[in-house]
Amino acid sequence: MSKFQNFGVNPKLKQLINVETFKNDYSIADFIEQITEDQVIQARKENTEFEPRQFIRTFENAIEELVKLQEQVSEDIIKLEDEVKTEEEIKKNRAKELNLAFEDVFKAFETLESRIGEVGNTAIRIGEQLENIDKQRDRTCDSKDIIQYFMEFNEGKYDRINKLVESGDEGQYNATVIVRRLINITNEVDAPGAENAKGNIEKYSEELEKKILEKFDKVYKEDDIEKMSMYAKSLMNFNSGNSCIQMYINQNKLFLLTNSQNDFVCEDTDDNISAVNPELSKLYDEIRKSCNEEWEKISQIFPNASYVMKMFIQRIFVQSIQMYIEGILKAAENVSIKLYLRNLYSSYIASKKLIEAIRDDLSEQLPNIYSYLERYLQDIFIPYLKGYLEKEKKFLTESYDKELAPFIAYHEYRKENLNKTMFTWAINSIASTASAATGQNFGTFNNNSNTPQAYANRLFGNLLEQGKVSSSNTNINSNTNGEFVTATGVVFTEESGKLDTSLCMKLLKIHSESIIRCNELSLVNELPQNIKDLFDILINYLGNIYIETALDVEIDNISAFDSKSEPNFDHLNTFKLANNFIHLLQEHFQNSILPFIETYPTVHRQIVETKNEFISKMEQKLNVILQKQINCISNWLSVLLQKQRKNDFKPKEDSIVSSSLCANTTACTSCVEFLEKTYRNMSKYLYKSTNFQSFIVEVGIIFFEMLLEHYKKYGTNNTGALILTKDIAAYRRLIEEWDIVSLAERYDMLVQLGNLFVIEPENIDSLITEGYLAKIEPYLLRPYLMIRSDWNTFSKAQKDLFMEVSETEKYKTDDLIGQFQMLKEMINEKKKNMNL
């Protein structure tokens, strides 16, 4: 039996189970621990087994107490809810009563406000009436006072007005107001018997104004701002204060400066096209400083400060700035038109910066200042801007004439001598033709007046003498340094007739300078047309006179080249430079021209058409040079191939030594060396561009075609066939170094074609069914097989294999070259469309 007894509810349990225990931070675990604390302690002391009944009874008692507490709390909640409802009803009733009271108060205030408004309006009307009455009274008093003064002036009495003037500054101001009113009356009213008043008033006004001006001048020199303001206020009644304003402005230090002719000296510098005259720069710095300082004074002195500041700035532009601009431009024009334009541009830009600086300094105080600053600036520069373009065009043409003078002089001299040379050549040709026609030895008739040479001399002698006289009229002298001097003093050499990158850059730089000025100095509506006019001048000089002339000369030179001589590649330097110059012209257009005209569609289209037409014409001439160069190369390769001896590929067996098989034939060596030279030079002048590759492909194809025809002409034996294949291998190695796939394929086919000469007859059938030869009609290979020394040993079946086809088929592919004709045409078409 348990030792734990039940003796009712534990007092400690009753103490724990109350409302306060469950407020704030309540923990169930802590509550259980507290109600079972005594049982746990007792169990530990007695060290007995766990007895749950005592704990169960404790929990039952706790539950009973908790239920009682819950019932009590529920009753309290119901009671409180009832009390809250009662209080809410009371609050609502109270709020209704307050709302009714507030509505009554608001209505009372509205009624009061309405009555106050009516009283206020009445008071305002009364005030206005009183004000009008007061003004009428004042006007009446003033009128009476003015009439009294008028009568006194009419009688020649000045005591009262003098007394007012001498009463102080305020009295002096009132006296000026009275005098102004009297003058207005005399101007508007012609009263009988008041003849003396007008003259006396005007005389007194002049004396009073003079007296106050003297005082103003005195305090101006003392820099007494307060008194100047007082006197200026009085002087405003005399002609709106113009005399005072003029006196103030005239004494400014800016208008007391004197200038010497040295102030307008201009120096020409190529480095900075917008360098401002130092004296003008100093003046503008002083003007900006003075404007800031004077505004501080003027705003304190004059009632109409903005008007006075406007007059001050106008005087600066009309007197100081205009005088400097006129002096600088006149001095510059006496030196050169270039110096004139540079100073016009730099002065205009500096003046624009000045008015922008003044605007930034005074825009808050004078919001409209920039509008009349711009007008003053335009008044100064408009006379110069109207005639600007003609001077700019004159500058461009004179500059280009000067820079291109040696180039032009050289080519005129060359043309004249060329004509004379051709004339002499024509005489000699006629003489030679006549000599040949008579079947005589030309050298045996030197002393015979009846020879064809003598006849030609008599026939053309007078014309030749005329040509010599004409030539002597050019007055071109030469010296030991290889220089020539024209009658106009232009010095030129042979180098003067060549294209020069530095000269091209200089011409573009001159044009860029003109475009920069044109953008600033042209009137807005004239700008696009002006740029077009300047661009036309550039195209004429840089394009037509300079680049085109040089290209025409090179075309003439290469056209007159002897086809039996090795081509010269040096003249392709002109090709390279001309191509570069065209690109420079295009860049110049993009950077310097296009930004100013892209918003003007008509002019933009015209300029682009002009540019594109010129570039197209130059590209055609460049293509002509390249094509003629290709022709010269082709002709020389033909000459080199003619070095092939008849028996190079058919040597006698007993004359062969082992060393002979180690070397290529003379024709092969010459062709390889020349093609290597061609590749180096064209790489140098075409910079390995698309043009370069197209050029080399064209040369490679031409030489390939020449070799195909060349190897049909020379018979071969077994030993010679080895030499022939060695030559072909040399050509193939050269093409491999060029690294052009389309050419490599052709020369691979050429190598396989060379195998036809060395292969045994019984293996030919298999050879022509493999590789590139399989793509060729067999009858086209017959010419190469027929030159083999053992052709007659071929069987009839083998010979029939290479028999010619019908005329129809032969027309379709008449030779080996026809197999590649389509590719060649494609290359040519691409070359025509290529932009050189």
C-alpha positions in Angstrom: 0.0 0.0 0.0 1.3 3.5 -0.9 2.4 5.8 1.7 0.9 8.8 0.0 -2.4 9.9 1.5 -5.1 12.3 0.0 -6.0 15.0 2.5 -7.8 17.4 0.1 -6.5 20.1 -2.2 -3.0 21.2 -1.6 -2.9 24.9 -0.5 0.1 25.5 -2.7 -1.9 24.2 -5.7 -4.7 26.7 -5.0 -2.1 29.4 -4.8 -0.7 28.5 -8.2 -4.0 28.2 -10.0 -5.0 31.9 -10.5 -5.3 34.4 -13.3 -1.9 36.0 -12.6 -0.1 32.6 -13.2 -1.3 32.5 -16.8 -0.5 36.1 -17.8 2.6 37.3 -19.7 5.1 34.5 -20.7 3.3 31.3 -19.6 5.0 27.9 -19.8 3.1 24.6 -19.4 6.2 22.7 -18.5 7.0 25.2 -15.7 3.4 24.9 -14.4 3.5 21.1 -14.3 6.8 21.2 -12.5 5.5 23.6 -9.9 2.3 21.6 -9.0 4.3 18.3 -8.7 7.3 19.7 -7.0 6.4 18.4 -3.5 5.6 14.9 -4.7 8.8 14.6 -6.6 10.9 15.8 -3.6 9.2 13.4 -1.2 9.6 10.5 -3.6 13.3 11.2 -3.8 13.7 11.4 -0.1 12.0 8.1 0.6 13.6 6.4 -2.3 10.6 4.3 -3.1 9.2 3.0 -6.3 7.2 5.4 -8.5 3.7 5.8 -7.3 1.5 7.4 -10.0 -1.7 7.6 -7.9 -0.5 10.6 -5.9 0.4 12.4 -9.1 -2.9 11.5 -10.7 -4.8 12.9 -7.7 -2.7 16.0 -7.9 -3.5 16.5 -11.5 -7.2 15.8 -10.8 -7.3 18.5 -8.2 -5.4 20.8 -10.5 -8.0 20.2 -13.3 -10.9 20.8 -10.9 -9.3 24.1 -9.8 -8.6 25.0 -13.5 -12.2 24.3 -14.4 -13.4 26.6 -11.6 -10.9 29.3 -12.7 -12.2 28.9 -16.3 -15.7 29.4 -15.2 -14.8 32.4 -13.2 -12.9 33.9 -16.1 -15.8 33.3 -18.4 -18.2 35.0 -16.1 -15.8 38.0 -15.9 -15.6 38.1 -19.7 -19.4 38.2 -20.1 -19.6 40.9 -17.5 -17.0 43.0 -19.2 -18.6 42.6 -22.6 -21.8 43.9 -21.2 -20.1 46.9 -19.7 -18.3 47.6 -23.1 -21.6 47.5 -25.0 -23.1 49.9 -22.5 -20.1 52.3 -22.8 -20.2 52.1 -26.6 -23.9 53.2 -26.6 -23.0 56.1 -24.3 -20.1 57.1 -26.6 -22.3 57.0 -29.8 -24.9 59.2 -28.2 -22.2 61.6 -27.0 -20.7 61.7 -30.6 -24.1 62.5 -32.1 -24.6 65.4 -29.6 -21.1 66.7 -30.5 -21.7 66.5 -34.2 -24.9 68.5 -33.9 -23.1 71.1 -31.8 -20.2 71.4 -34.3 -22.7 71.8 -37.2 -24.3 74.7 -35.4 -20.8 76.2 -34.8 -19.9 75.8 -38.5 -23.1 77.5 -39.6 -22.4 80.3 -37.2 -18.9 80.7 -38.6 -20.1 80.7 -42.2 -22.6 83.4 -41.4 -19.9 85.4 -39.7 -17.5 85.0 -42.6 -20.1 86.1 -45.1 -20.8 89.2 -43.1 -17.0 89.9 -42.7 -16.6 89.5 -46.5 -19.3 92.0 -47.2 -17.7 94.4 -44.8 -14.3 93.8 -46.4 -15.6 94.5 -49.9 -17.3 97.6 -48.6 -14.0 98.6 -47.0 -12.1 98.0 -50.3 -14.5 100.1 -52.3 -14.2 102.8 -49.7 -10.3 102.5 -49.8 -10.3 102.7 -53.6 -12.5 105.7 -53.6 -10.3 107.3 -50.9 -7.2 106.4 -53.0 -8.7 108.0 -56.1 -9.6 111.0 -54.1 -6.1 111.2 -52.7 -4.6 110.8 -56.1 -6.8 113.5 -57.5 -5.8 115.7 -54.6 -2.2 115.0 -55.2 -2.5 115.6 -58.9 -4.4 118.8 -58.1 -1.7 119.9 -55.7 1.0 118.9 -58.2 -0.8 120.6 -61.0 -1.2 123.7 -58.9 2.5 123.5 -57.9 3.5 122.9 -61.6 1.4 125.9 -62.7 3.0 128.0 -60.1 6.5 127.0 -61.3 5.5 127.5 -64.9 4.3 131.0 -64.1 7.6 131.7 -62.2 9.6 130.5 -65.2 7.5 132.6 -67.5 8.3 135.6 -65.3 12.0 134.7 -65.0 11.9 133.9 -61.3 14.0 130.9 -60.2 14.2 131.4 -56.5 11.8 128.7 -55.4 13.2 126.0 -57.8 16.8 127.0 -56.8 15.9 126.6 -53.2 14.5 123.2 -53.9 17.6 122.2 -55.8 19.9 123.3 -52.9 17.8 121.7 -50.3 19.6 118.4 -50.7 19.8 115.3 -53.0 16.1 114.5 -52.5 15.2 118.1 -53.3 17.5 118.0 -56.3 15.7 114.9 -57.6 12.3 116.5 -57.1 13.5 119.6 -59.0 14.5 117.4 -62.0 11.1 115.8 -61.9 9.4 119.2 -62.0 11.6 120.4 -64.8 10.8 117.3 -66.8 7.1 117.9 -66.3 7.5 121.5 -67.3 9.3 120.6 -70.5 6.5 118.1 -71.4 3.9 120.9 -70.8 5.8 123.4 -73.0 6.0 120.7 -75.8 2.3 119.9 -75.6 0.6 123.2 -74.7 1.0 126.5 -76.5 -0.5 128.9 -73.9 -0.9 132.6 -74.8 1.3 134.9 -72.8 3.7 132.1 -71.9 6.3 132.8 -74.6 9.2 133.2 -72.2 8.4 130.1 -70.1 9.6 127.6 -72.8 12.9 129.2 -73.4 13.6 129.7 -69.7 12.6 126.2 -68.8 14.8 124.7 -71.5 17.7 126.9 -70.5 17.3 126.0 -66.8 17.0 122.3 -67.7 20.3 122.4 -69.6 22.1 124.2 -66.8 20.7 121.9 -64.1 21.6 118.8 -66.2 25.1 120.1 -66.7 25.5 120.8 -63.0 24.4 117.4 -62.0 26.6 115.8 -64.7 29.5 117.6 -63.2 28.7 116.2 -59.8 28.3 112.7 -61.4 31.6 113.0 -63.1 33.3 114.0 -59.8 31.9 111.1 -57.8 32.6 108.7 -60.8 36.3 109.6 -60.4 36.0 109.1 -56.7 34.3 105.7 -57.4 31.4 106.7 -55.0 28.7 104.2 -56.0 26.1 105.5 -53.7 26.3 109.1 -54.9 26.6 108.0 -58.5 23.3 106.1 -58.0 21.7 109.2 -56.5 22.8 111.5 -59.4 22.0 108.9 -62.0 18.4 108.7 -60.6 18.1 112.5 -61.0 19.6 112.5 -64.5 17.1 109.9 -65.7 14.6 112.8 -65.9 16.8 114.4 -68.6 16.4 112.6 -72.0 16.1 109.2 -70.2 19.5 109.7 -68.7 21.4 109.3 -72.0 23.9 112.0 -71.2 24.7 110.3 -67.9 24.9 106.8 -69.5 27.2 108.1 -72.3 29.5 109.8 -69.7 29.7 106.7 -67.7 30.5 104.5 -70.7 32.9 107.0 -72.4 35.1 107.0 -69.4 35.5 103.2 -69.3 39.2 102.2 -69.7 38.3 99.9 -72.6 37.5 103.0 -74.7 40.5 105.0 -73.7 43.0 102.5 -75.2 45.0 103.6 -78.2 46.2 101.2 -80.8 49.3 101.3 -83.0 49.8 99.6 -86.4 52.0 97.0 -84.7 49.0 95.7 -82.7 47.6 94.3 -86.0 50.8 92.6 -87.2 49.9 89.0 -88.4 52.3 86.1 -88.6 51.7 83.0 -90.8 52.0 79.6 -89.0 51.3 76.3 -90.6 50.9 74.5 -87.3 47.8 76.2 -85.9 45.2 77.4 -88.4 43.0 78.9 -85.7 45.7 80.8 -83.8 44.2 84.1 -82.5 46.0 87.4 -82.8 47.7 87.9 -79.4 46.4 91.5 -79.1 42.9 90.5 -79.9 43.1 87.6 -77.3 44.2 90.1 -74.7 41.4 92.5 -75.6 38.8 89.7 -75.3 40.1 88.7 -71.9 39.9 92.3 -70.8 36.4 92.6 -72.2 35.1 89.6 -70.3 36.6 90.9 -67.1 35.2 94.4 -67.6 31.7 93.1 -68.3 31.6 91.3 -65.0 33.0 94.2 -63.1 30.8 96.8 -64.8 27.6 94.9 -64.3 28.3 94.9 -60.5 28.5 98.7 -60.7 25.8 99.4 -63.2 23.3 97.3 -61.3 23.8 99.6 -58.3 24.1 102.9 -60.1 21.4 103.0 -62.7 17.7 102.3 -62.3 17.6 100.8 -65.8 20.7 98.7 -65.4 19.9 96.2 -68.1 19.5 98.9 -70.7 22.8 100.5 -69.7 24.6 97.2 -69.8 23.2 96.6 -73.3 24.5 100.0 -74.4 27.9 99.3 -72.8 28.3 96.0 -74.6 27.1 97.5 -77.9 29.8 100.2 -77.6 32.4 97.5 -77.0 31.5 95.7 -80.2 31.0 98.8 -82.3 34.2 100.5 -81.2 36.8 98.2 -79.6 36.1 94.8 -81.3 35.2 96.1 -84.8 38.3 98.3 -84.8 40.5 95.4 -84.0 38.9 93.1 -86.5 39.2 95.6 -89.3 42.8 96.3 -88.4 43.8 92.6 -88.2 42.0 91.6 -91.4 43.4 94.5 -93.4 47.0 93.8 -92.2 46.5 90.1 -93.0 45.1 90.7 -96.5 48.2 92.8 -97.3 50.3 89.7 -96.5 48.4 86.9 -98.2 44.9 85.6 -98.8 45.7 82.5 -96.6 46.6 84.7 -93.7 43.4 86.8 -94.2 41.2 83.7 -94.1 43.0 82.2 -91.1 42.6 85.5 -89.2 39.0 85.8 -90.3 38.2 82.3 -89.0 40.2 82.6 -85.8 38.7 86.0 -85.0 35.2 84.8 -85.6 35.7 81.7 -83.4 37.3 83.8 -80.7 34.4 86.3 -80.9 31.8 83.5 -80.6 33.6 82.1 -77.5 33.6 85.6 -76.0 29.8 86.1 -76.3 29.3 82.6 -75.0 31.5 83.4 -72.0 29.6 86.7 -71.4 26.3 84.8 -71.6 27.5 82.3 -69.1 28.6 85.0 -66.7 25.5 87.3 -66.9 22.6 85.1 -68.1 21.0 84.9 -64.7 21.0 88.7 -64.4 20.3 89.4 -68.1 18.2 86.5 -69.5 18.1 87.9 -73.1 21.7 89.0 -73.3 22.7 86.3 -75.8 20.3 87.4 -78.5 21.7 90.9 -78.8 25.2 89.6 -78.4 24.7 87.5 -81.5 23.3 90.4 -83.4 26.3 92.6 -82.5 28.6 89.8 -83.6 26.8 89.4 -86.9 26.8 93.1 -87.6 30.6 93.0 -87.4 31.3 89.9 -89.5 28.4 89.9 -92.1 30.3 92.2 -94.5 33.2 89.7 -94.5 31.1 86.5 -94.6 29.2 87.6 -97.7 32.3 87.6 -99.8 34.0 84.7 -98.0 33.5 81.9 -100.5 35.2 83.6 -103.4 38.2 84.3 -101.3 38.2 80.7 -100.1 38.0 79.4 -103.6 40.8 81.8 -104.7 42.9 80.5 -101.8 42.4 76.9 -102.8 43.2 77.4 -106.4 46.2 79.5 -105.7 47.5 77.1 -103.1 47.0 74.1 -105.4 48.6 75.9 -108.4 51.6 76.7 -106.2 51.9 73.1 -104.8 51.4 71.5 -108.2 53.4 74.0 -110.3 56.6 71.7 -110.5 54.4 68.7 -111.4 52.5 70.6 -114.1 55.7 72.2 -115.4 57.4 68.9 -115.7 54.6 67.3 -117.7 54.2 70.2 -120.0 57.9 70.0 -120.7 57.7 66.3 -121.2 54.7 66.6 -123.5 56.5 69.2 -125.6 59.6 67.1 -125.9 57.6 64.0 -126.6 55.8 65.7 -129.5 59.2 66.9 -130.9 60.6 63.4 -130.5 57.6 61.8 -132.3 57.9 64.4 -135.1 61.6 63.5 -135.6 60.7 59.8 -135.5 58.0 60.4 -138.2 60.6 62.0 -140.5 63.1 59.2 -140.0 60.4 56.6 -140.6 59.3 58.2 -143.9 62.9 58.4 -145.0 63.5 54.8 -144.1 60.4 53.7 -145.9 61.3 55.7 -149.0 64.8 54.1 -148.9 63.4 50.6 -148.7 61.0 51.3 -151.5 63.9 52.3 -153.9 65.9 49.2 -152.9 68.9 51.4 -152.2 71.4 51.1 -149.4 70.5 54.1 -147.1 74.0 54.6 -146.0 75.4 55.1 -149.5 73.4 58.2 -150.2 74.5 60.5 -147.4 76.1 62.9 -149.9 73.5 62.7 -152.6 70.9 65.4 -152.7 68.5 63.0 -154.5 68.4 60.3 -151.8 65.2 59.6 -149.9 66.7 61.0 -146.8 67.6 64.3 -148.4 64.1 64.4 -149.9 62.6 63.9 -146.4 64.8 66.6 -145.0 63.7 69.0 -147.6 60.0 68.1 -147.1 59.9 68.3 -143.3 62.9 70.6 -142.6 60.9 73.8 -142.3 58.4 72.1 -140.0 61.2 70.8 -137.8 62.8 74.2 -137.6 59.4 75.6 -136.6 59.2 73.0 -133.9 62.7 74.0 -132.6 61.7 77.6 -132.5 58.5 76.8 -130.7 60.5 74.8 -128.2 62.9 77.6 -127.6 60.1 79.9 -126.8 59.3 78.0 -123.6 62.4 79.6 -122.0 63.2 76.6 -119.9 66.7 76.6 -118.5 68.5 73.7 -116.9 71.5 73.5 -114.6 74.1 70.9 -113.7 72.0 69.6 -110.8 69.3 68.3 -113.1 66.9 71.1 -112.3 64.9 73.0 -114.8 63.5 76.6 -114.4 60.6 78.0 -116.3 60.2 81.6 -117.4 57.9 82.1 -114.4 60.5 80.8 -112.0 59.1 77.3 -111.3 61.9 74.9 -110.5 61.3 71.2 -111.3 63.2 68.0 -111.8 62.3 64.6 -113.2 61.1 63.6 -109.7 58.6 66.5 -109.8 56.6 64.6 -112.3 56.0 61.6 -110.0 53.2 61.1 -107.4 54.3 62.0 -103.9 52.5 61.0 -100.8 53.6 64.0 -98.8 52.2 66.3 -101.5 48.9 64.4 -101.6 48.6 64.7 -97.8 49.4 68.4 -98.1 46.7 69.0 -100.7 44.1 67.2 -98.5 45.3 69.1 -95.4 44.8 72.4 -97.3 41.3 71.3 -98.3 40.4 70.2 -94.8 41.4 73.6 -93.5 39.1 75.2 -96.1 36.2 72.9 -95.1 36.7 73.7 -91.4 36.5 77.4 -92.2 33.6 76.9 -94.6 31.5 75.2 -91.9 31.9 78.2 -89.6 32.0 81.1 -92.0 29.3 80.1 -94.5 25.8 81.4 -94.1 23.5 78.6 -93.1 21.6 78.4 -96.3 24.8 78.5 -98.4 26.8 75.9 -96.5 26.0 72.8 -98.6 26.6 74.5 -101.9 29.8 76.1 -100.7 31.1 72.7 -99.6 30.2 71.2 -103.0 32.2 74.1 -104.8 35.2 73.4 -102.6 35.0 69.6 -103.2 34.8 70.2 -107.0 38.1 72.1 -106.8 39.7 69.2 -104.9 38.5 66.7 -107.5 39.8 68.9 -110.3 43.3 69.4 -108.8 44.0 66.3 -106.8 42.0 64.1 -109.1 42.1 65.3 -112.7 45.4 67.3 -112.7 47.5 65.3 -110.3 46.4 61.6 -110.2 44.9 61.3 -113.6 47.8 63.0 -115.4 50.3 60.6 -113.6 48.2 57.6 -114.6 47.9 58.8 -118.2 51.7 59.1 -118.4 52.2 55.6 -117.1 49.7 54.2 -119.6 51.6 56.0 -122.4 54.9 54.7 -121.0 53.8 51.1 -120.7 52.0 51.2 -124.1 55.2 52.4 -125.8 57.3 49.6 -124.1 59.2 47.4 -126.5 57.6 43.9 -126.4 61.0 42.3 -127.0 62.4 43.8 -123.8 62.1 42.7 -120.3 59.2 44.6 -118.6 60.0 47.3 -116.0 58.0 47.2 -112.8 59.1 50.6 -111.4 56.3 52.5 -113.0 53.8 50.4 -110.9 54.8 52.7 -108.0 52.5 55.2 -109.6 49.8 52.6 -109.6 50.3 51.9 -105.9 50.4 55.6 -105.0 47.4 56.4 -107.1 45.5 53.6 -105.5 46.5 54.9 -102.0 45.5 58.5 -102.9 42.1 57.3 -104.0 41.6 55.6 -100.6 42.8 58.8 -98.9 40.3 60.8 -100.9 37.6 58.5 -99.8 38.6 58.8 -96.1 38.8 62.6 -96.5 35.2 62.5 -97.9 33.9 60.4 -95.0 35.6 62.4 -92.3 35.6 66.0 -93.6 32.8 66.3 -96.1 30.0 63.9 -95.3 29.2 65.1 -91.8 28.3 68.6 -93.2 26.2 67.5 -96.1 24.4 64.3 -95.0 21.3 66.4 -93.9 21.1 68.0 -97.4 19.9 65.2 -99.7 20.3 67.1 -103.0 23.8 68.3 -102.5 24.8 65.1 -100.9 23.7 63.2 -104.0 25.6 65.6 -106.3 28.8 65.3 -104.4 28.6 61.5 -104.1 28.0 61.3 -107.8 31.0 63.5 -108.6 33.2 61.4 -106.3 32.0 58.1 -107.6 32.4 59.2 -111.2 36.0 60.3 -110.6 36.8 57.0 -108.7 35.3 54.9 -111.4 37.3 56.7 -114.0 40.5 56.2 -112.0 39.7 52.5 -111.5 39.4 52.1 -115.2 42.8 53.6 -115.8 44.3 51.4 -113.0 42.8 48.4 -114.7 44.3 49.5 -118.0 47.8 49.7 -116.4 47.4 46.2 -114.8 46.2 44.7 -118.1 49.0 46.3 -120.1 51.5 45.1 -117.5 50.1 41.6 -117.9 50.5 41.9 -121.7 54.1 43.0 -121.3 54.8 40.1 -119.0 53.1 37.7 -121.4 55.2 39.1 -124.3 58.4 38.7 -122.4 57.5 35.1 -121.4 57.1 34.4 -125.1 60.5 35.8 -125.8 62.0 33.7 -123.0 60.3 30.5 -124.2 61.9 31.2 -127.6 65.2 30.5 -126.0 64.2 26.8 -126.0 66.5 25.0 -128.5 65.1 22.6 -130.9 67.0 19.6 -129.5 66.7 20.5 -125.8 64.2 17.7 -125.3 65.7 15.4 -128.0 69.4 15.2 -127.2 71.7 12.7 -128.9 72.3 9.8 -126.6 76.0 9.9 -127.0 76.2 13.6 -126.1 74.3 13.1 -122.8 76.4 13.4 -119.6 75.0 12.9 -116.2 75.5 16.5 -115.2 73.2 17.7 -118.0 70.3 16.0 -116.3 70.9 18.0 -113.1 70.1 21.4 -114.7 66.9 22.9 -116.2 66.9 24.2 -119.7 67.9 27.8 -120.3 64.3 28.7 -121.3 62.9 27.2 -118.1 65.5 28.9 -115.9 64.9 32.3 -117.5 61.1 31.9 -117.1 61.3 30.9 -113.5 63.7 33.7 -112.6 61.4 36.2 -114.4 58.2 34.9 -112.7 59.9 35.1 -109.3 60.9 38.7 -110.1 57.3 39.4 -111.2 55.9 37.9 -108.0 58.3 40.0 -105.8 57.5 43.2 -107.6 53.8 42.8 -107.8 53.8 41.8 -104.1 55.6 45.0 -103.4 53.3 47.3 -105.4 50.0 45.5 -104.7 50.5 44.6 -101.0 49.2 41.1 -101.5 45.7 42.4 -101.8 42.9 40.8 -103.8 44.2 42.7 -106.8 47.6 41.1 -106.3 46.1 37.6 -106.2 44.0 38.2 -109.3 47.0 39.6 -111.1 49.2 36.6 -110.2 46.4 34.1 -111.2 46.0 35.8 -114.5 49.8 35.6 -115.2 49.9 32.0 -114.0 47.0 31.0 -116.3 48.6 32.8 -119.3 51.9 31.1 -118.7 50.1 27.8 -118.3 48.4 28.2 -121.7 51.7 29.2 -123.3 53.4 26.0 -121.9 50.6 23.9 -123.3 51.2 25.2 -126.7 55.0 25.3 -126.2 55.4 21.6 -125.5 53.6 20.7 -128.8 56.5 22.2 -130.7 59.5 20.2 -129.5 60.2 16.5 -130.1 61.3 14.4 -127.2 63.2 11.1 -126.7 63.6 9.1 -123.6 66.4 11.3 -122.1 64.8 14.6 -123.3 61.5 13.6 -121.7 63.3 13.5 -118.3 64.6 17.0 -119.0 61.1 18.2 -119.9 59.5 16.8 -116.8 62.3 18.4 -114.8 61.4 21.8 -116.3 57.7 21.2 -115.5 58.6 20.3 -111.9 60.5 23.6 -111.6 57.4 25.4 -112.8 55.3 23.4 -110.3 57.6 24.3 -107.4 57.3 27.9 -108.3 53.5 27.8 -108.3 53.5 26.0 -104.9 55.4 28.9 -103.4 52.7 31.2 -104.6 50.1 29.2 -102.6 47.2 29.7 -105.0 44.9 26.7 -105.2 43.5 27.4 -108.7 46.9 27.6 -110.2 48.3 24.6 -108.3 45.6 22.4 -109.9 46.5 23.5 -113.4 50.2 22.9 -112.9 49.4 19.5 -111.2 47.7 18.7 -114.5 50.8 19.9 -116.4 52.9 17.5 -114.3 50.7 14.7 -115.2 50.8 15.8 -118.9 54.6 15.6 -118.6 54.3 12.0 -117.6 53.0 11.3 -121.1 56.5 11.8 -122.4 58.3 9.4 -120.1 55.8 6.6 -119.6 56.1 3.4 -121.5 53.6 3.1 -124.4 51.9 0.0 -122.9 51.1 2.0 -119.7 49.6 5.1 -121.4 46.1 3.7 -121.4 46.1 3.5 -117.6 47.7 6.9 -117.3 45.0 8.8 -119.2 42.2 7.2 -117.1 43.6 8.6 -113.9 43.9 12.1 -112.3 43.4 15.2 -114.4 44.1 13.5 -117.7 40.9 11.4 -117.2 38.9 14.6 -117.6 40.5 15.5 -120.9 39.3 14.2 -124.3 42.0 11.7 -125.5 42.3 13.2 -129.0 43.5 16.5 -127.3 46.5 14.6 -126.0 47.5 13.3 -129.5 49.7 16.3 -130.4 51.9 15.6 -127.3 52.2 11.9 -128.0 53.0 12.6 -131.7 56.3 14.4 -130.7 57.6 11.4 -128.9 60.4 9.7 -130.8 58.7 6.4 -130.4 55.3 7.4 -131.7 55.6 5.2 -134.7 56.0 2.2 -132.5 52.5 2.7 -131.0 50.0 0.1 -132.2 47.2 1.1 -134.4 44.7 0.5 -131.6 46.6 2.9 -129.4 46.8 5.5 -132.2 43.1 5.1 -132.8 42.4 5.8 -129.2 43.7 9.3 -129.7 42.0 9.9 -133.0 40.2 13.2 -133.5 36.4 13.2 -132.9 33.8 14.6 -135.3 33.9 18.3 -136.3 30.9 19.0 -134.0 32.6 17.6 -131.0 35.9 19.2 -132.0 34.1 22.6 -132.2 32.9 22.1 -128.6 36.4 21.4 -127.2 39.0 22.3 -129.9 42.1 22.1 -127.6 43.3 21.5 -124.1 42.9 25.2 -123.2 39.2 25.0 -123.9 38.8 22.8 -120.8 39.7 25.8 -118.6 38.1 28.5 -120.7 35.0 28.8 -118.4 37.2 29.3 -115.3 39.3 31.9 -117.1 36.2 33.8 -118.1 35.0 33.8 -114.5 38.3 35.2 -113.3 38.2 37.9 -116.0 34.7 38.9 -115.0 35.7 39.1 -111.4 38.7 41.2 -112.3 36.5 43.7 -114.2 34.2 44.1 -111.2 37.1 44.5 -108.8 37.6 47.9 -107.2 41.3 48.7 -107.7 
